[in-house]
Amino acid sequence: FVKDLLNNSDNAYGQTIWTSYYKGIANANIAIAKIPEIKMDETTKLKLIGEAKFMRAYYYFNLVRIFGNIPLTLEPIDLTSEDLYAPASNPEDVYNQIVLDLKDAEGAGLPMRETTGRASLGAVKSLLSSVYLTMAGYPLQKGTEYYSLAAAKSKEVIDSGVFSLFTSYDDLHN
């Protein structure tokens, strides 16, 4: 499977990615559904939902690029759910949901940089740029408009002044 680049659930590597990413999506769906019900500071609540949407977008972005047509579930699932065995979705629908989740995360009040490993606005904008760049090419072929969106989103990260490149490649290893 690996030699022939067959990424499906029969491939142990593919199965591990599939299973762990869908567990992450399930956890994000639960967080997105349940956090609004919790009594807590509204700003904190918004940030937590933004982090969950960022993670869901991250998982779906990787899955759709590896596997193509994948199930798109946006609600918590239990044994009685209609989506327990959800059908595969059109990749464009998955990409559109990824963009929606990342735009929601952008407005969640996350800090531009987060040194604790939590989702940050810089990570959200960087991932959204990568999503736009991917949508511009194969398989969606959205073209010039999406190349421009990717460039604009990348420029927001650059212009933030929060991030910088290493002055030399060797610094990466120090």
Buried (B, 14 or more C-beta within 10 A) or exposed (E): EEEEEEBEEEBEEBBEBBEEBBEBBBBBBBBBBEBEEEEEEEEEBBBBBBBBBBBBBBBBBEBBBBBEEBBBBBEBBEEEEEBEEBEEBEBEEBBBBBBEBBEBBBEBEBBBEBEEEEBBBBBBBBBBBBBBBBBBEEEBEBEEEBBEBBBEBBEBBEEEEEEEEEEEEEEEEE
